[in-house]
Amino acid sequence: MGHGGNVITELTIDHREVEELFARIESQPVGDEQRRKLADELTIELVRHSVAEEVHLYPAVREHVPDGDEIADKEIADHARVEQLLKDLEGLDATEPDFDHLVARLKLEVSEHVRDEEARLFPLLAAAWTPKGLDELGEKVRSAKNTAPTRPHPAGPSTPPGNKLLGPGLGLVDRARDLLTGRGQS
């Protein structure tokens, strides 16, 4: 996480990394423990990415893009569905029947969200805002990913100011838990 460039470049690279994690999960034998480890990595990446978008991208969309409130609300609703799927997946072992089903549903939801962002939201944002503004937003997104939670918190706030206030604290707790359990450590 944290690639440099404007916000669109940053988030597009994140999207490709998530697609690669899905491919890596699918390449492992069904029931293999590596699938669980890769699902944890995927969860960490998706949660950080989503939080950064909710804290910085969507407020900018609301402010700068025509019909930005409607677009941001739709994207946040997409995130809520993904976060609930991540929460449902969180405690499952790779050998459990629901594991593969949830990974498949998650991939479908994430793929649809990514297509919508890249085909609709990103071009609208690029047309509505300055290159300097997009660069500054990229920096904010990178910074937010560094302190964002790494576990799904579907009951947590997804809009400012609540997400800006609670996110870093949840992130600290999540990273401490990850360190103690070895979660997300390759």
C-alpha positions, -999 to 999 in steps of 0.1 A, spaced: 0 0 0 12 35 -8 23 37 -44 26 74 -51 8 95 -77 -25 111 -77 -55 96 -60 -68 78 -92 -34 62 -98 -31 52 -62 -65 36 -60 -62 19 -94 -30 2 -84 -48 -9 -52 -75 -24 -74 -50 -44 -94 -33 -57 -62 -67 -69 -49 -74 -87 -82 -40 -104 -78 -49 -115 -43 -81 -130 -55 -62 -149 -83 -37 -161 -57 -65 -174 -35 -81 -192 -64 -48 -208 -75 -45 -226 -41 -61 -260 -37 -96 -260 -21 -93 -263 17 -56 -253 17 -45 -232 47 -28 -208 24 -62 -197 12 -70 -185 47 -38 -166 49 -44 -150 16 -79 -141 26 -65 -123 56 -42 -103 34 -71 -95 11 -92 -84 40 -64 -61 53 -60 -45 19 -97 -41 12 -104 -26 47 -75 -1 44 -85 9 9 -122 13 18 -115 34 49 -91 57 29 -118 62 3 -145 68 29 -124 93 48 -110 113 18 -122 102 -16 -159 103 -11 -160 137 7 -141 151 -23 -166 135 -47 -194 151 -28 -177 184 -30 -164 185 -66 -184 160 -87 -219 168 -101 -243 145 -83 -215 137 -60 -237 129 -30 -256 102 -49 -224 87 -63 -207 87 -29 -237 72 -12 -238 44 -38 -200 37 -33 -204 36 5 -233 12 2 -210 -10 -19 -184 -9 8 -210 -19 35 -218 -51 15 -182 -59 11 -174 -52 47 -202 -75 59 -189 -103 36 -154 -98 50 -168 -100 85 -186 -132 76 -154 -146 61 -132 -135 90 -137 -165 114 -140 -193 88 -114 -219 82 -105 -226 45 -119 -261 49 -154 -249 58 -179 -250 29 -190 -214 33 -154 -202 28 -152 -206 -9 -188 -194 -14 -180 -162 5 -148 -156 -14 -167 -159 -47 -194 -135 -35 -168 -111 -23 -149 -112 -56 -182 -104 -75 -190 -75 -52 -155 -61 -53 -152 -65 -91 -185 -47 -97 -174 -19 -74 -140 -15 -91 -156 -14 -125 -180 13 -114 -152 34 -98 -129 31 -127 -154 36 -155 -176 63 -139 -163 79 -107 -126 83 -116 -133 100 -149 -159 124 -133 -135 133 -105 -106 138 -130 -128 162 -151 -141 181 -120 -109 187 -101 -74 201 -107 -43 178 -111 -29 194 -79 -60 186 -60 -59 150 -72 -22 148 -62 -30 161 -27 -59 137 -24 -35 109 -33 -12 119 -4 -42 120 20 -53 85 9 -18 71 13 -16 85 48 -50 72 58 -41 37 47 -12 37 71 -35 42 101 -67 25 89 -81 -5 106 -71 -39 91 -102 -58 101 -138 -53 91 -160 -32 114 -194 -32 97 -210 -14 126 -185 14 126 -192 48 110 -184 51 72 -187 89 69 -170 119 85 -166 129 112 -172 95 129 -149 75 106 -121 102 110 -123 100 148 -127 63 153 -107 49 124 -72 55 136 -80 41 171 -95 9 155 -65 7 132 -41 8 162 -61 -20 180 -63 -41 148 -26 -38 140 -18 -48 176 -40 -78 173 -24 -87 140 11 -84 155 1 -107 184 -15 -133 161 8 -131 131 -22 -123 109 -11 -107 76 25 -116 81 38 -134 50 
